[in-house]
Amino acid sequence: MWVNVTSGAVKDGTLEAKVGTTVYRGADLVGSRWELTLFNADTDGDGDHDADDEPEVDVELRIASFQQISPKEAHYTFETVDELGNIVPVCDADTDGVHTMVPIKDLTVNEVTGRMGKRSNTLYLACTSGAVGKAVQWGYKPWERPIDEFEVATRMVRADYCFDGTSYTQTGTHLQIKDKYQINTFLRSDDPTEAVWSKSGVRCINTPQRHLHRVAGGVRRSDPAGLLDHHQHDDLLRRAVLDQDRRVDLRSVAAARAAHRVRRLDVPRTR
């Protein structure tokens, strides 16, 4: 028997549903069915949501699994029915082979430009196979920092040097990340920094992941002044790409330090 929820909410990345005076959350919601309206994405990039964009779509999703990652992070697997009547996961598999997503409250993301903003009474489901979900997984939770800083984290994941939604990386790239929040750091300080990211854009680039066809204003293609070696007050994130010869060594170091770190910190990231 299905019952209608009185209200729904997202608190610290965890879904809640209220039925009468009873609140269901976490594993209580596994098997629940969600009827949602997918807002039309601003596909033409003009800043509004109108008939020129993709239409709104009503969908029915089911929560197939739940995992509490930390007190302020939860992952869900949502399933739906495809055109052939097959039950399929909503998200593609991430680098761990799972089809999970992270719920985020009152967030809207322009799928073309990557620009983010607040939208009340909105649920954004971020697949961990995509940049928004990866940024949460790597420690940069949008409910713990300003939205513009979270946006920078997603652009770092994609190597979106020009802040226009264009990615200059490839799936499977192994990374080191260092940030001002002391969430992640480089395991090997001698690895060259690929780029330094601030809220105003990429401050400088050492070696782009792919050929950079155009450069946003203020971005340095090289580093003649040694900016990559000096921290500036507005630096948020630094990213380094690991070569094949160093991956095993880094994982061994990470394993040796496992007892002394918080989950997922100081671990080589896979794009």
C-alpha positions as CSV (number, residue, x, y, z in Angstrom):
1,M,0.0,0.0,0.0
2,W,1.3,3.4,-0.9
3,V,0.9,6.4,1.4
4,N,1.4,10.1,0.4
5,V,4.0,12.1,2.2
6,T,3.0,15.3,4.0
7,S,6.3,17.0,3.1
8,G,9.8,16.2,2.0
9,A,13.1,17.8,2.7
10,V,16.9,17.4,2.4
11,K,19.0,17.9,5.5
12,D,22.8,17.7,5.3
13,G,22.6,15.7,2.1
14,T,20.0,13.2,3.5
15,L,16.4,12.9,2.3
16,E,13.6,13.1,4.7
17,A,9.9,12.3,4.1
18,K,7.1,13.1,6.6
19,V,3.9,11.2,6.8
20,G,1.6,12.7,9.4
21,T,3.9,13.2,12.4
22,T,6.3,10.4,11.5
23,V,9.6,11.3,9.8
24,Y,11.3,8.7,7.6
25,R,14.9,9.1,6.6
26,G,17.9,7.1,5.6
27,A,17.3,3.3,5.1
28,D,13.6,3.8,6.0
29,L,13.1,5.2,2.4
30,V,14.6,2.2,0.5
31,G,11.8,1.0,-1.7
32,S,9.9,4.3,-1.7
33,R,8.6,5.7,-4.9
34,W,9.1,9.4,-5.8
35,E,7.1,11.3,-8.4
36,L,9.1,14.2,-9.5
37,T,9.0,17.0,-12.0
38,L,12.3,17.5,-13.8
39,F,12.8,21.2,-14.3
40,N,13.8,22.3,-17.8
41,A,17.5,22.9,-18.1
42,D,18.7,26.3,-19.4
43,T,20.0,24.6,-22.5
44,D,20.3,27.8,-24.6
45,G,22.3,29.5,-21.8
46,D,20.3,32.7,-21.7
47,G,19.7,32.5,-18.0
48,D,16.0,31.7,-17.9
49,H,13.8,28.6,-18.2
50,D,11.4,29.0,-21.1
51,A,10.0,27.3,-24.2
52,D,13.4,27.5,-25.9
53,D,14.8,25.1,-23.3
54,E,14.1,21.4,-22.7
55,P,10.6,20.8,-21.5
56,E,9.7,19.8,-17.9
57,V,9.1,16.1,-17.5
58,D,7.2,14.2,-14.9
59,V,9.1,11.0,-13.8
60,E,8.7,8.3,-11.3
61,L,11.8,7.1,-9.4
62,R,12.3,4.4,-6.8
63,I,15.0,4.4,-4.1
64,A,16.8,1.0,-4.5
65,S,19.6,1.4,-2.0
66,F,21.0,3.8,0.6
67,Q,24.4,4.3,2.1
68,Q,25.3,6.6,5.0
69,I,28.8,7.8,4.1
70,S,29.2,10.2,7.0
71,P,26.9,12.1,9.4
72,K,26.5,14.8,6.7
73,E,26.7,12.7,3.5
74,A,24.4,10.0,2.1
75,H,24.3,8.2,-1.2
76,Y,21.2,6.8,-2.9
77,T,20.6,4.6,-5.9
78,F,17.5,5.7,-7.8
79,E,15.9,3.4,-10.4
80,T,13.4,4.1,-13.1
81,V,11.7,2.2,-16.0
82,D,13.1,2.7,-19.5
83,E,11.2,2.7,-22.8
84,L,11.4,-1.1,-23.0
85,G,10.0,-1.6,-19.5
86,N,13.3,-2.5,-17.9
87,I,14.2,-1.3,-14.5
88,V,17.4,0.7,-14.8
89,P,19.5,2.9,-12.6
90,V,19.1,6.7,-13.1
91,C,22.9,7.3,-13.0
92,D,25.7,5.9,-15.0
93,A,28.2,3.8,-13.0
94,D,31.0,5.9,-11.4
95,T,34.6,4.8,-11.1
96,D,33.7,2.5,-8.2
97,G,31.1,0.8,-10.5
98,V,28.1,2.0,-8.5
99,H,25.1,4.1,-9.7
100,T,24.7,6.3,-6.7
101,M,23.6,10.0,-6.4
102,V,23.7,12.7,-3.7
103,P,20.6,14.8,-3.0
104,I,21.3,18.6,-2.7
105,K,18.8,21.1,-1.5
106,D,17.7,24.2,-3.4
107,L,20.4,24.0,-6.1
108,T,20.1,24.6,-9.8
109,V,23.0,23.9,-12.3
110,N,23.2,25.1,-15.8
111,E,24.1,21.9,-17.7
112,V,25.7,23.9,-20.5
113,T,27.9,26.5,-18.7
114,G,28.2,24.8,-15.3
115,R,27.0,28.0,-13.6
116,M,25.2,27.3,-10.3
117,G,22.5,29.2,-8.3
118,K,19.9,28.9,-5.6
119,R,16.4,27.8,-6.4
120,S,14.0,27.3,-3.5
121,N,11.9,24.1,-3.2
122,T,14.2,22.3,-5.5
123,L,15.9,18.9,-5.2
124,Y,19.1,18.4,-7.2
125,L,20.1,14.8,-7.6
126,A,23.9,14.7,-8.3
127,C,25.2,11.5,-9.8
128,T,28.6,10.4,-8.4
129,S,29.6,9.7,-11.9
130,G,29.4,13.4,-12.7
131,A,31.3,16.4,-11.6
132,V,28.8,17.7,-9.1
133,G,28.5,14.4,-7.3
134,K,32.3,13.9,-7.4
135,A,32.9,17.3,-5.8
136,V,30.7,16.2,-2.9
137,Q,32.4,12.8,-2.6
138,W,35.8,14.5,-2.5
139,G,34.8,16.6,0.5
140,Y,33.4,19.8,-0.9
141,K,29.8,19.6,0.3
142,P,27.6,22.5,-0.8
143,W,25.7,22.6,2.5
144,E,29.0,23.4,4.2
145,R,30.3,26.2,2.1
146,P,29.2,29.1,-0.2
147,I,27.7,28.0,-3.5
148,D,30.3,29.9,-5.5
149,E,33.1,27.9,-3.9
150,F,31.3,24.6,-4.5
151,E,30.9,25.6,-8.2
152,V,34.7,26.1,-8.3
153,A,35.2,22.6,-7.0
154,T,33.0,21.1,-9.8
155,R,35.0,23.1,-12.4
156,M,38.2,21.8,-10.9
157,V,36.9,18.2,-11.2
158,R,36.1,18.8,-14.9
159,A,39.3,20.8,-15.6
160,D,36.9,23.6,-16.8
161,Y,39.7,26.1,-17.2
162,C,37.6,28.7,-18.9
163,F,34.7,28.6,-16.5
164,D,32.3,28.1,-19.5
165,G,31.4,24.4,-19.0
166,T,34.0,23.0,-21.4
167,S,35.9,20.1,-19.9
168,Y,39.6,19.6,-20.6
169,T,40.1,16.2,-18.9
170,Q,39.2,12.6,-19.5
171,T,37.4,10.0,-17.3
172,G,39.9,7.9,-15.4
173,T,42.5,10.7,-14.9
174,H,44.3,10.2,-11.6
175,L,44.5,13.4,-9.6
176,Q,46.0,15.0,-6.4
177,I,44.0,17.9,-4.9
178,K,45.1,20.4,-2.4
179,D,42.7,23.0,-0.9
180,K,42.4,25.8,1.6
181,Y,39.9,23.9,3.7
182,Q,42.5,21.2,4.7
183,I,40.2,18.5,3.4
184,N,42.7,17.2,0.8
185,T,46.4,17.6,0.3
186,F,49.2,16.4,-2.0
187,L,50.8,13.2,-0.9
188,R,53.9,14.1,-2.9
189,S,54.8,17.8,-2.8
190,D,57.2,17.5,-5.7
191,D,54.4,16.7,-8.2
192,P,53.8,19.7,-10.4
193,T,50.6,21.6,-10.0
194,E,48.4,21.5,-13.1
195,A,46.3,24.6,-12.2
196,V,45.3,26.9,-9.3
197,W,41.6,27.7,-8.9
198,S,40.0,30.7,-7.3
199,K,36.4,32.0,-7.3
200,S,37.3,34.6,-10.0
201,G,38.7,31.9,-12.4
202,V,41.7,29.8,-12.9
203,R,44.6,31.9,-11.7
204,C,47.3,30.1,-13.6
205,I,47.8,26.9,-15.6
206,N,50.9,24.8,-15.9
207,T,50.2,22.1,-18.4
208,P,46.5,21.8,-19.5
209,Q,45.0,18.3,-19.7
210,R,44.0,18.8,-23.3
211,H,44.9,21.4,-25.9
212,L,43.5,24.7,-24.7
213,H,41.8,26.3,-27.7
214,R,41.0,29.5,-25.9
215,V,41.9,31.1,-22.7
216,A,39.6,33.1,-20.4
217,G,40.7,36.6,-19.4
218,G,43.4,36.6,-16.7
219,V,44.4,32.9,-17.1
220,R,48.1,32.3,-17.5
221,R,49.2,29.6,-20.0
222,S,52.6,29.4,-18.3
223,D,54.1,30.3,-15.0
224,P,57.0,32.7,-15.5
225,A,56.4,34.4,-12.2
226,G,56.3,31.2,-10.2
227,L,52.7,31.6,-9.1
228,L,52.2,27.9,-8.9
229,D,54.7,27.7,-6.1
230,H,53.1,30.5,-3.9
231,H,49.8,30.5,-2.2
232,Q,47.5,33.5,-2.6
233,H,44.7,34.5,-0.2
234,D,42.0,33.8,-2.8
235,D,43.3,30.4,-3.9
236,L,40.7,27.6,-3.2
237,L,42.0,24.5,-5.0
238,R,45.1,23.1,-6.6
239,R,45.1,20.1,-8.8
240,A,47.9,17.8,-10.0
241,V,47.7,15.0,-12.5
242,L,49.5,11.8,-11.5
243,D,51.5,9.8,-14.1
244,Q,51.3,6.1,-14.3
245,D,54.6,5.4,-12.6
246,R,53.6,7.2,-9.4
247,R,50.1,5.7,-8.8
248,V,51.2,2.6,-7.0
249,D,53.6,4.5,-4.7
250,L,50.8,7.0,-3.8
251,R,48.4,4.3,-3.0
252,S,51.0,2.6,-0.8
253,V,51.6,5.8,1.1
254,A,47.8,6.4,1.4
255,A,47.4,2.9,2.9
256,A,50.2,3.4,5.4
257,R,48.5,6.6,6.6
258,A,45.0,5.2,6.6
259,A,44.8,5.0,10.4
260,H,45.6,8.7,10.7
261,R,43.3,10.3,8.3
262,V,39.6,11.0,7.8
263,R,37.8,8.9,5.2
264,R,38.7,9.8,1.6
265,L,41.3,12.4,2.6
266,D,44.7,12.2,0.9
267,V,43.7,9.5,-1.5
268,P,44.5,9.8,-5.2
269,R,41.3,10.9,-7.0
270,T,40.1,9.3,-10.2
271,R,38.2,11.6,-12.5
